[in-house]
Amino acid sequence: MIGVDCRCAAAPGRTEDKMIPPPAQQMMTKRASATVVEVSGSHAIYVSKPEAVAKIIEQAAHGKK
């Protein structure tokens, strides 16, 4: 088993999310001290834009902002 210690947070900002209002998204990412990367897409950004989400995860894993 491999343990990973990651103290970074990244979040895709959904520009067309109809489920979570932008102020709520901003409050959650601020509370998590997350780096926000704006991605055009809906609430299901992980399904509609998997390549963009994977890139954000990879950047966070390598400590890039």
N, C-alpha and C positions, 0 to 999 in steps of 0.2 A: 504494500500500500504506500502511496506517495502522499505526503502532506504538503499542502500549499498554504503559505502565509501571505495573503494579499490584503494590504491595507489601502487599496485604491478603489475608487468607485467611478463608474462611467454610466451614463444613461443616454439612450437615444431620445431626443426631444421630438415628439410626434407633432408635426405641424398641422395635421388635419384630424386630430383625435376628437371624436364627438362624445366619448365616454368620460374622459377626465379633463375638466376645464384647464386651460393653460395656467391660471393662478395656482391651482392645486398641484399641477406638475412641477411648477417652479418651487413651491413650498417644499415638496418632497425631495427634490434634488438638492435644494439648499440645506435641508436638514441632514441629508446624507453626505454633504460636502462633495457632491458628485460633479464631475466634469460633464457638461452637456454638449452633445453633438447633435445639431438639428438635422433631422432626416424627414423629408417629405413623405408622409404616409399616415395611415389610420392607426387606431388603437392596437390592431394586430400586426404591428410593425415587424415582429419576429417571423411572421408568416409571409407578409407581403414584400419585405425587403431583407431576406436572410443574409445576403452578402454584406450589406451595410452594417447590420448588427454584428456579424462575425468580425468585421474589420474593427469595430469599436471595442469588442471584447479582446481581440488580439493586441490592440494598442494599449488598453488598460493593463493587460497581463505583462506587457513589456515596460510599463511605467511611463508611457507616452501620453501627452495631453493633446 
